[in-house]
Amino acid sequence: MWLIILAFAAAIVTLLWYSMADNDMYMLRLLCLLLWGGTIMALVDRVMGYLIEGGEFLELTPEAALLGFTMLLAALMMWEMVLLIRDPRGALRKR
């Protein structure tokens, strides 16, 4: 489930970034890279787990969904931290 959540979020952010690529004020490029990196990491983990341990490829349990949302929240928090540090609109520097 976490693979699906991360891939869906990465696809949505990619579309948003591509539509606003001329003016990437909110650094959606970084969020896109974070989410696609997490998606690739989850895909490699699931493939290796499937090949070594067997079983089902996608876990559709509440714990897997919670893990997916936790990973999505971690990516969003990293993106927010970079936005606060870089301050692309200069909102924090004006004060």
C-alpha positions in Angstrom: 0.0 0.0 0.0 2.9 2.4 0.8 4.2 1.9 -2.8 0.8 2.9 -4.2 0.5 6.0 -1.9 4.0 7.3 -2.7 3.6 6.6 -6.5 0.2 8.4 -6.5 1.6 11.4 -4.6 4.7 11.5 -6.9 2.5 11.5 -10.0 0.3 14.3 -8.8 3.3 16.5 -7.7 5.0 15.8 -11.1 2.0 17.0 -12.9 1.8 20.1 -10.7 5.5 20.8 -11.2 5.4 20.3 -14.9 2.5 22.7 -15.2 4.4 25.4 -13.2 7.9 24.6 -14.4 8.6 28.1 -15.7 8.2 29.6 -12.2 9.3 26.9 -9.7 8.9 29.3 -6.8 7.7 26.7 -4.4 10.4 24.2 -5.3 8.1 21.5 -6.4 11.0 20.0 -8.3 12.6 19.1 -4.9 9.3 17.6 -3.6 9.0 15.6 -6.9 12.5 14.2 -6.5 11.8 13.3 -2.9 8.6 11.4 -3.7 10.0 9.6 -6.8 13.1 8.6 -4.7 10.8 7.2 -2.0 8.7 5.4 -4.7 11.8 3.8 -6.2 13.0 2.8 -2.8 9.6 1.2 -2.0 9.6 -0.6 -5.4 13.0 -2.1 -4.8 12.1 -3.1 -1.3 8.9 -4.8 -2.5 10.6 -6.6 -5.5 13.4 -7.9 -3.3 11.0 -9.0 -0.6 8.9 -10.7 -3.2 11.8 -12.5 -4.7 13.5 -13.5 -1.5 10.6 -14.2 0.9 7.8 -14.8 -1.6 4.3 -13.9 -0.6 2.2 -11.0 -1.9 3.7 -8.1 -3.8 1.4 -5.4 -2.4 0.4 -5.3 1.2 -3.1 -4.0 1.6 -3.1 -3.7 5.4 -3.8 -0.8 7.7 -0.2 -0.9 8.9 1.1 -0.6 5.3 -1.3 2.4 4.7 -0.1 4.1 7.8 3.5 3.5 6.7 2.7 5.1 3.3 1.2 8.2 4.9 4.1 8.4 7.3 6.6 8.3 4.5 4.5 10.9 2.6 4.4 13.2 5.7 8.2 12.8 6.1 8.8 13.9 2.5 6.5 16.9 3.0 8.2 17.9 6.2 11.7 17.8 4.5 10.3 19.9 1.7 8.8 22.4 4.1 12.1 22.7 6.0 14.0 23.5 2.7 11.3 26.0 1.9 11.7 27.7 5.3 15.5 27.8 4.9 15.6 29.0 1.3 12.6 31.3 1.7 11.9 31.7 -2.0 9.3 34.5 -1.6 11.4 36.4 1.0 8.5 36.4 3.5 10.7 35.6 6.5 13.5 38.0 5.6 11.1 41.0 5.5 10.4 40.8 9.2 
